[in-house]
């Protein structure tokens, strides 16, 4: 019984920690060439998280990193208090070479760093689809 209570307490703590940050996107089905709009939010109320500067996420198609290839090691704070507790960013469906990516299924991954030296991380992922361009009429 004591082991179950300890495991339950740990699971509740883990769930609360994961709920302290969120990642949302404007649309899970994007038209070809449509801009993906995303928001990283700190819901903790007391802990400052950081995300990578410039573009805070990584875009994957399957297991292939599409954008950005050269990820920044600079960080930007995401404070716990509104109205500054979120960060909006967008992606224009271009890979790191500036080419339009093909239609298909993609993932946006954002790491939220925290702790005294930003050594702890919570990873959030959202999936989306880029639809094929419209055909001739």
Rosetta constraint file for C-alpha pairs under 8 A:
AtomPair CA 1 CA 5 HARMONIC 6.31 0.50
AtomPair CA 2 CA 6 HARMONIC 6.23 0.50
AtomPair CA 3 CA 7 HARMONIC 6.16 0.50
AtomPair CA 4 CA 8 HARMONIC 5.98 0.50
AtomPair CA 5 CA 9 HARMONIC 6.07 0.50
AtomPair CA 6 CA 10 HARMONIC 6.19 0.50
AtomPair CA 7 CA 11 HARMONIC 6.16 0.50
AtomPair CA 8 CA 12 HARMONIC 6.18 0.50
AtomPair CA 9 CA 13 HARMONIC 6.17 0.50
AtomPair CA 10 CA 14 HARMONIC 6.08 0.50
AtomPair CA 11 CA 15 HARMONIC 6.07 0.50
AtomPair CA 12 CA 16 HARMONIC 6.15 0.50
AtomPair CA 13 CA 17 HARMONIC 6.14 0.50
AtomPair CA 14 CA 18 HARMONIC 6.21 0.50
AtomPair CA 15 CA 19 HARMONIC 6.15 0.50
AtomPair CA 16 CA 20 HARMONIC 6.43 0.50
AtomPair CA 17 CA 21 HARMONIC 7.93 0.50
AtomPair CA 18 CA 122 HARMONIC 6.84 0.50
AtomPair CA 19 CA 43 HARMONIC 7.34 0.50
AtomPair CA 19 CA 44 HARMONIC 7.90 0.50
AtomPair CA 20 CA 42 HARMONIC 6.07 0.50
AtomPair CA 20 CA 43 HARMONIC 4.62 0.50
AtomPair CA 20 CA 44 HARMONIC 4.41 0.50
AtomPair CA 21 CA 40 HARMONIC 7.35 0.50
AtomPair CA 21 CA 41 HARMONIC 5.52 0.50
AtomPair CA 21 CA 42 HARMONIC 4.61 0.50
AtomPair CA 21 CA 43 HARMONIC 5.34 0.50
AtomPair CA 21 CA 44 HARMONIC 6.83 0.50
AtomPair CA 21 CA 112 HARMONIC 7.54 0.50
AtomPair CA 22 CA 40 HARMONIC 5.83 0.50
AtomPair CA 22 CA 41 HARMONIC 5.15 0.50
AtomPair CA 22 CA 42 HARMONIC 6.71 0.50
AtomPair CA 22 CA 43 HARMONIC 7.34 0.50
AtomPair CA 22 CA 124 HARMONIC 7.00 0.50
AtomPair CA 23 CA 38 HARMONIC 7.17 0.50
AtomPair CA 23 CA 39 HARMONIC 5.74 0.50
AtomPair CA 23 CA 40 HARMONIC 4.69 0.50
AtomPair CA 23 CA 41 HARMONIC 6.43 0.50
AtomPair CA 23 CA 110 HARMONIC 7.55 0.50
AtomPair CA 23 CA 124 HARMONIC 6.30 0.50
AtomPair CA 23 CA 125 HARMONIC 7.20 0.50
AtomPair CA 23 CA 126 HARMONIC 7.19 0.50
AtomPair CA 24 CA 38 HARMONIC 5.63 0.50
AtomPair CA 24 CA 39 HARMONIC 5.35 0.50
AtomPair CA 24 CA 40 HARMONIC 6.76 0.50
AtomPair CA 24 CA 126 HARMONIC 7.19 0.50
AtomPair CA 25 CA 36 HARMONIC 7.07 0.50
AtomPair CA 25 CA 37 HARMONIC 5.67 0.50
AtomPair CA 25 CA 38 HARMONIC 4.27 0.50
AtomPair CA 25 CA 39 HARMONIC 6.41 0.50
AtomPair CA 25 CA 126 HARMONIC 7.57 0.50
AtomPair CA 26 CA 36 HARMONIC 6.76 0.50
AtomPair CA 26 CA 37 HARMONIC 5.34 0.50
AtomPair CA 26 CA 38 HARMONIC 6.23 0.50
AtomPair CA 27 CA 36 HARMONIC 7.31 0.50
AtomPair CA 27 CA 37 HARMONIC 7.82 0.50
AtomPair CA 27 CA 128 HARMONIC 7.52 0.50
AtomPair CA 28 CA 127 HARMONIC 6.82 0.50
AtomPair CA 28 CA 128 HARMONIC 4.33 0.50
AtomPair CA 28 CA 129 HARMONIC 6.09 0.50
AtomPair CA 29 CA 128 HARMONIC 5.84 0.50
AtomPair CA 29 CA 129 HARMONIC 4.88 0.50
AtomPair CA 29 CA 130 HARMONIC 6.04 0.50
AtomPair CA 29 CA 131 HARMONIC 6.84 0.50
AtomPair CA 30 CA 34 HARMONIC 5.90 0.50
AtomPair CA 30 CA 35 HARMONIC 7.71 0.50
AtomPair CA 30 CA 36 HARMONIC 7.29 0.50
AtomPair CA 30 CA 128 HARMONIC 7.48 0.50
AtomPair CA 30 CA 129 HARMONIC 6.11 0.50
AtomPair CA 30 CA 130 HARMONIC 4.86 0.50
AtomPair CA 30 CA 131 HARMONIC 6.01 0.50
AtomPair CA 31 CA 130 HARMONIC 5.93 0.50
AtomPair CA 31 CA 131 HARMONIC 5.18 0.50
AtomPair CA 31 CA 132 HARMONIC 7.17 0.50
AtomPair CA 31 CA 133 HARMONIC 7.09 0.50
AtomPair CA 32 CA 103 HARMONIC 6.95 0.50
AtomPair CA 32 CA 130 HARMONIC 5.97 0.50
AtomPair CA 32 CA 131 HARMONIC 5.56 0.50
AtomPair CA 32 CA 132 HARMONIC 5.78 0.50
AtomPair CA 32 CA 133 HARMONIC 5.12 0.50
AtomPair CA 33 CA 92 HARMONIC 6.78 0.50
AtomPair CA 33 CA 93 HARMONIC 6.04 0.50
AtomPair CA 33 CA 100 HARMONIC 7.27 0.50
AtomPair CA 34 CA 92 HARMONIC 6.73 0.50
AtomPair CA 34 CA 93 HARMONIC 7.21 0.50
AtomPair CA 35 CA 90 HARMONIC 6.59 0.50
AtomPair CA 35 CA 91 HARMONIC 5.69 0.50
AtomPair CA 35 CA 92 HARMONIC 4.63 0.50
AtomPair CA 35 CA 93 HARMONIC 6.61 0.50
AtomPair CA 36 CA 90 HARMONIC 5.39 0.50
AtomPair CA 36 CA 91 HARMONIC 5.12 0.50
AtomPair CA 36 CA 92 HARMONIC 6.44 0.50
AtomPair CA 36 CA 93 HARMONIC 7.44 0.50
AtomPair CA 37 CA 88 HARMONIC 7.34 0.50
AtomPair CA 37 CA 89 HARMONIC 6.08 0.50
AtomPair CA 37 CA 90 HARMONIC 4.45 0.50
AtomPair CA 37 CA 91 HARMONIC 6.72 0.50
AtomPair CA 38 CA 88 HARMONIC 5.77 0.50
AtomPair CA 38 CA 89 HARMONIC 5.44 0.50
AtomPair CA 38 CA 90 HARMONIC 5.86 0.50
AtomPair CA 39 CA 86 HARMONIC 6.62 0.50
AtomPair CA 39 CA 87 HARMONIC 5.57 0.50
AtomPair CA 39 CA 88 HARMONIC 4.48 0.50
AtomPair CA 39 CA 89 HARMONIC 6.38 0.50
AtomPair CA 40 CA 86 HARMONIC 5.50 0.50
AtomPair CA 40 CA 87 HARMONIC 5.24 0.50
AtomPair CA 40 CA 88 HARMONIC 6.57 0.50
AtomPair CA 40 CA 110 HARMONIC 7.88 0.50
AtomPair CA 41 CA 78 HARMONIC 7.67 0.50
AtomPair CA 41 CA 85 HARMONIC 5.87 0.50
AtomPair CA 41 CA 86 HARMONIC 4.18 0.50
AtomPair CA 41 CA 87 HARMONIC 6.49 0.50
AtomPair CA 42 CA 48 HARMONIC 7.69 0.50
AtomPair CA 42 CA 49 HARMONIC 6.92 0.50
AtomPair CA 42 CA 78 HARMONIC 6.48 0.50
AtomPair CA 42 CA 79 HARMONIC 6.93 0.50
AtomPair CA 42 CA 80 HARMONIC 5.71 0.50
AtomPair CA 42 CA 85 HARMONIC 5.26 0.50
AtomPair CA 42 CA 86 HARMONIC 6.09 0.50
AtomPair CA 43 CA 80 HARMONIC 6.60 0.50
AtomPair CA 43 CA 85 HARMONIC 7.35 0.50
AtomPair CA 44 CA 80 HARMONIC 5.92 0.50
AtomPair CA 45 CA 80 HARMONIC 4.77 0.50
AtomPair CA 45 CA 81 HARMONIC 6.05 0.50
AtomPair CA 46 CA 80 HARMONIC 5.38 0.50
AtomPair CA 46 CA 81 HARMONIC 7.55 0.50
AtomPair CA 47 CA 79 HARMONIC 7.21 0.50
AtomPair CA 47 CA 80 HARMONIC 5.71 0.50
AtomPair CA 47 CA 114 HARMONIC 7.68 0.50
AtomPair CA 48 CA 77 HARMONIC 6.78 0.50
AtomPair CA 48 CA 78 HARMONIC 5.86 0.50
AtomPair CA 48 CA 79 HARMONIC 4.63 0.50
AtomPair CA 48 CA 80 HARMONIC 5.42 0.50
AtomPair CA 48 CA 114 HARMONIC 6.75 0.50
AtomPair CA 49 CA 77 HARMONIC 6.03 0.50
AtomPair CA 49 CA 78 HARMONIC 5.10 0.50
AtomPair CA 49 CA 79 HARMONIC 6.42 0.50
AtomPair CA 49 CA 80 HARMONIC 7.64 0.50
AtomPair CA 49 CA 112 HARMONIC 5.96 0.50
AtomPair CA 49 CA 113 HARMONIC 5.46 0.50
AtomPair CA 49 CA 114 HARMONIC 4.92 0.50
AtomPair CA 50 CA 75 HARMONIC 6.05 0.50
AtomPair CA 50 CA 76 HARMONIC 5.38 0.50
AtomPair CA 50 CA 77 HARMONIC 4.31 0.50
AtomPair CA 50 CA 78 HARMONIC 5.18 0.50
AtomPair CA 50 CA 112 HARMONIC 5.73 0.50
AtomPair CA 50 CA 113 HARMONIC 5.11 0.50
AtomPair CA 50 CA 114 HARMONIC 6.48 0.50
AtomPair CA 50 CA 118 HARMONIC 7.59 0.50
AtomPair CA 51 CA 56 HARMONIC 5.55 0.50
AtomPair CA 51 CA 75 HARMONIC 5.59 0.50
AtomPair CA 51 CA 76 HARMONIC 5.50 0.50
AtomPair CA 51 CA 77 HARMONIC 6.61 0.50
AtomPair CA 51 CA 78 HARMONIC 7.06 0.50
AtomPair CA 51 CA 110 HARMONIC 7.53 0.50
AtomPair CA 51 CA 111 HARMONIC 6.37 0.50
AtomPair CA 51 CA 112 HARMONIC 5.34 0.50
AtomPair CA 51 CA 113 HARMONIC 6.32 0.50
AtomPair CA 52 CA 56 HARMONIC 4.47 0.50
AtomPair CA 52 CA 57 HARMONIC 7.38 0.50
AtomPair CA 52 CA 72 HARMONIC 6.32 0.50
AtomPair CA 52 CA 73 HARMONIC 6.59 0.50
AtomPair CA 52 CA 74 HARMONIC 5.86 0.50
AtomPair CA 52 CA 75 HARMONIC 4.43 0.50
AtomPair CA 52 CA 76 HARMONIC 5.98 0.50
AtomPair CA 52 CA 111 HARMONIC 7.80 0.50
AtomPair CA 53 CA 72 HARMONIC 6.46 0.50
AtomPair CA 53 CA 73 HARMONIC 7.57 0.50
AtomPair CA 53 CA 74 HARMONIC 5.37 0.50
AtomPair CA 53 CA 75 HARMONIC 4.78 0.50
AtomPair CA 53 CA 76 HARMONIC 5.15 0.50
AtomPair CA 54 CA 72 HARMONIC 7.25 0.50
AtomPair CA 55 CA 68 HARMONIC 7.71 0.50
AtomPair CA 55 CA 89 HARMONIC 7.11 0.50
AtomPair CA 56 CA 89 HARMONIC 7.94 0.50
AtomPair CA 56 CA 110 HARMONIC 6.23 0.50
AtomPair CA 56 CA 111 HARMONIC 7.69 0.50
AtomPair CA 57 CA 108 HARMONIC 6.38 0.50
AtomPair CA 57 CA 109 HARMONIC 5.32 0.50
AtomPair CA 57 CA 110 HARMONIC 4.37 0.50
AtomPair CA 57 CA 111 HARMONIC 7.09 0.50
AtomPair CA 58 CA 65 HARMONIC 7.01 0.50
AtomPair CA 58 CA 66 HARMONIC 7.65 0.50
AtomPair CA 58 CA 67 HARMONIC 5.82 0.50
AtomPair CA 58 CA 68 HARMONIC 6.16 0.50
AtomPair CA 58 CA 108 HARMONIC 5.71 0.50
AtomPair CA 58 CA 109 HARMONIC 5.16 0.50
AtomPair CA 58 CA 110 HARMONIC 6.52 0.50
AtomPair CA 59 CA 65 HARMONIC 6.01 0.50
AtomPair CA 59 CA 66 HARMONIC 5.52 0.50
AtomPair CA 59 CA 67 HARMONIC 5.10 0.50
AtomPair CA 59 CA 68 HARMONIC 7.17 0.50
AtomPair CA 59 CA 106 HARMONIC 6.81 0.50
AtomPair CA 59 CA 107 HARMONIC 5.64 0.50
AtomPair CA 59 CA 108 HARMONIC 4.73 0.50
AtomPair CA 59 CA 109 HARMONIC 6.47 0.50
AtomPair CA 60 CA 64 HARMONIC 5.39 0.50
AtomPair CA 60 CA 65 HARMONIC 4.54 0.50
AtomPair CA 60 CA 66 HARMONIC 5.38 0.50
AtomPair CA 60 CA 67 HARMONIC 7.23 0.50
AtomPair CA 60 CA 106 HARMONIC 5.54 0.50
AtomPair CA 60 CA 107 HARMONIC 5.15 0.50
AtomPair CA 60 CA 108 HARMONIC 6.59 0.50
AtomPair CA 60 CA 109 HARMONIC 7.87 0.50
AtomPair CA 61 CA 65 HARMONIC 6.64 0.50
AtomPair CA 61 CA 66 HARMONIC 6.59 0.50
AtomPair CA 61 CA 104 HARMONIC 7.65 0.50
AtomPair CA 61 CA 105 HARMONIC 6.30 0.50
AtomPair CA 61 CA 106 HARMONIC 4.64 0.50
AtomPair CA 61 CA 107 HARMONIC 6.57 0.50
AtomPair CA 62 CA 105 HARMONIC 7.52 0.50
AtomPair CA 62 CA 106 HARMONIC 6.83 0.50
AtomPair CA 62 CA 107 HARMONIC 7.92 0.50
AtomPair CA 65 CA 69 HARMONIC 6.73 0.50
AtomPair CA 66 CA 95 HARMONIC 5.43 0.50
AtomPair CA 66 CA 96 HARMONIC 6.72 0.50
AtomPair CA 67 CA 94 HARMONIC 7.63 0.50
AtomPair CA 67 CA 95 HARMONIC 5.23 0.50
AtomPair CA 67 CA 96 HARMONIC 5.26 0.50
AtomPair CA 68 CA 95 HARMONIC 7.14 0.50
AtomPair CA 68 CA 96 HARMONIC 5.42 0.50
AtomPair CA 69 CA 96 HARMONIC 5.91 0.50
AtomPair CA 78 CA 84 HARMONIC 7.20 0.50
AtomPair CA 78 CA 85 HARMONIC 5.59 0.50
AtomPair CA 78 CA 86 HARMONIC 6.42 0.50
AtomPair CA 78 CA 87 HARMONIC 7.32 0.50
AtomPair CA 79 CA 84 HARMONIC 6.39 0.50
AtomPair CA 79 CA 85 HARMONIC 5.12 0.50
AtomPair CA 79 CA 86 HARMONIC 7.95 0.50
AtomPair CA 80 CA 84 HARMONIC 7.67 0.50
AtomPair CA 80 CA 85 HARMONIC 5.31 0.50
AtomPair CA 81 CA 85 HARMONIC 5.42 0.50
AtomPair CA 82 CA 86 HARMONIC 7.93 0.50
AtomPair CA 93 CA 100 HARMONIC 5.74 0.50
AtomPair CA 93 CA 101 HARMONIC 5.85 0.50
AtomPair CA 94 CA 98 HARMONIC 5.10 0.50
AtomPair CA 94 CA 99 HARMONIC 5.02 0.50
AtomPair CA 94 CA 100 HARMONIC 4.51 0.50
AtomPair CA 94 CA 101 HARMONIC 5.71 0.50
AtomPair CA 95 CA 99 HARMONIC 5.42 0.50
AtomPair CA 95 CA 100 HARMONIC 6.45 0.50
AtomPair CA 95 CA 101 HARMONIC 6.10 0.50
AtomPair CA 102 CA 130 HARMONIC 7.66 0.50
AtomPair CA 102 CA 132 HARMONIC 7.75 0.50
AtomPair CA 103 CA 129 HARMONIC 7.32 0.50
AtomPair CA 103 CA 130 HARMONIC 4.75 0.50
AtomPair CA 103 CA 131 HARMONIC 5.26 0.50
AtomPair CA 103 CA 132 HARMONIC 5.12 0.50
AtomPair CA 103 CA 133 HARMONIC 7.96 0.50
AtomPair CA 104 CA 129 HARMONIC 5.56 0.50
AtomPair CA 104 CA 130 HARMONIC 5.27 0.50
AtomPair CA 104 CA 131 HARMONIC 6.62 0.50
AtomPair CA 104 CA 132 HARMONIC 7.85 0.50
AtomPair CA 105 CA 127 HARMONIC 7.26 0.50
AtomPair CA 105 CA 128 HARMONIC 5.95 0.50
AtomPair CA 105 CA 129 HARMONIC 4.45 0.50
AtomPair CA 105 CA 130 HARMONIC 6.45 0.50
AtomPair CA 106 CA 127 HARMONIC 5.76 0.50
AtomPair CA 106 CA 128 HARMONIC 5.39 0.50
AtomPair CA 106 CA 129 HARMONIC 5.95 0.50
AtomPair CA 106 CA 130 HARMONIC 7.60 0.50
AtomPair CA 107 CA 125 HARMONIC 6.54 0.50
AtomPair CA 107 CA 126 HARMONIC 5.64 0.50
AtomPair CA 107 CA 127 HARMONIC 4.37 0.50
AtomPair CA 107 CA 128 HARMONIC 6.19 0.50
AtomPair CA 108 CA 125 HARMONIC 5.60 0.50
AtomPair CA 108 CA 126 HARMONIC 5.38 0.50
AtomPair CA 108 CA 127 HARMONIC 6.34 0.50
AtomPair CA 108 CA 128 HARMONIC 7.92 0.50
AtomPair CA 109 CA 123 HARMONIC 6.91 0.50
AtomPair CA 109 CA 124 HARMONIC 5.76 0.50
AtomPair CA 109 CA 125 HARMONIC 4.49 0.50
AtomPair CA 109 CA 126 HARMONIC 6.75 0.50
AtomPair CA 110 CA 123 HARMONIC 5.81 0.50
AtomPair CA 110 CA 124 HARMONIC 5.42 0.50
AtomPair CA 110 CA 125 HARMONIC 6.53 0.50
AtomPair CA 111 CA 121 HARMONIC 6.21 0.50
AtomPair CA 111 CA 122 HARMONIC 5.78 0.50
AtomPair CA 111 CA 123 HARMONIC 4.47 0.50
AtomPair CA 111 CA 124 HARMONIC 6.43 0.50
AtomPair CA 112 CA 121 HARMONIC 5.44 0.50
AtomPair CA 112 CA 122 HARMONIC 5.13 0.50
AtomPair CA 112 CA 123 HARMONIC 6.21 0.50
AtomPair CA 112 CA 124 HARMONIC 7.85 0.50
AtomPair CA 113 CA 118 HARMONIC 5.06 0.50
AtomPair CA 113 CA 119 HARMONIC 6.73 0.50
AtomPair CA 113 CA 120 HARMONIC 5.65 0.50
AtomPair CA 113 CA 121 HARMONIC 4.43 0.50
AtomPair CA 113 CA 122 HARMONIC 6.55 0.50
AtomPair CA 114 CA 118 HARMONIC 4.45 0.50
AtomPair CA 114 CA 119 HARMONIC 6.51 0.50
AtomPair CA 114 CA 120 HARMONIC 5.34 0.50
AtomPair CA 114 CA 121 HARMONIC 6.19 0.50
AtomPair CA 115 CA 119 HARMONIC 6.13 0.50
AtomPair CA 115 CA 120 HARMONIC 5.86 0.50
